[in-house]
Amino acid sequence: PNPNPNPNPNPNPSPSPSPNPNPDDARIDVVALGNPHFSASEFGALAALCRAGAPKGAGVRIVVTTSRAVLAQAEASLPDLEAFGVELITDTCWCMLGPPVVTLNLT
């Protein structure tokens, strides 16, 4: 038998995210990608998803942080991402962003 009664193998689990203040609200305001910076291969995968045909929800922002060097490597993916409405931010990370890019009431 397992001597550890806790089925969670992670001894230091992350705290649960804050609950949505309105549980009936399934709204998503922003999809934040690139923490740490998005890679060239991730840009290719995201571009393929954007081309796949599923629409982006009205009012949903997709924001990607990356470096200028990786953005240059991912140049072939940019037309698909821009057509889908992906926003690109270079040379910073999410921990450094605030209004107007990130507002306090995003879900």
Secondary structure in CASP SS format (residue, H / E / C, confidence):
PFRMAT SS
TARGET T0000
AUTHOR 0000-0000-0000
METHOD secondary structure of the structure
MODEL  1
P C 1.00
N C 1.00
P C 1.00
N C 1.00
P C 1.00
N C 1.00
P C 1.00
N C 1.00
P C 1.00
N C 1.00
P C 1.00
N C 1.00
P C 1.00
S C 1.00
P C 1.00
S C 1.00
P C 1.00
S C 1.00
P C 1.00
N C 1.00
P C 1.00
N C 1.00
P C 1.00
D C 1.00
D C 1.00
A C 1.00
R C 1.00
I C 1.00
D C 1.00
V E 1.00
V E 1.00
A E 1.00
L E 1.00
G C 1.00
N C 1.00
P C 1.00
H C 1.00
F C 1.00
S C 1.00
A H 1.00
S H 1.00
E H 1.00
F H 1.00
G H 1.00
A H 1.00
L H 1.00
A H 1.00
A H 1.00
L H 1.00
C H 1.00
R H 1.00
A C 1.00
G C 1.00
A C 1.00
P C 1.00
K C 1.00
G C 1.00
A C 1.00
G C 1.00
V C 1.00
R E 1.00
I E 1.00
V E 1.00
V E 1.00
T E 1.00
T E 1.00
S C 1.00
R H 1.00
A H 1.00
V H 1.00
L H 1.00
A H 1.00
Q H 1.00
A C 1.00
E H 1.00
A H 1.00
S H 1.00
L H 1.00
P H 1.00
D H 1.00
L H 1.00
E H 1.00
A H 1.00
F H 1.00
G C 1.00
V E 1.00
E E 1.00
L E 1.00
I E 1.00
T E 1.00
D C 1.00
T C 1.00
C C 1.00
W H 1.00
C H 1.00
M H 1.00
L C 1.00
G C 1.00
P C 1.00
P C 1.00
V C 1.00
V C 1.00
T C 1.00
L C 1.00
N C 1.00
L C 1.00
T C 1.00
END
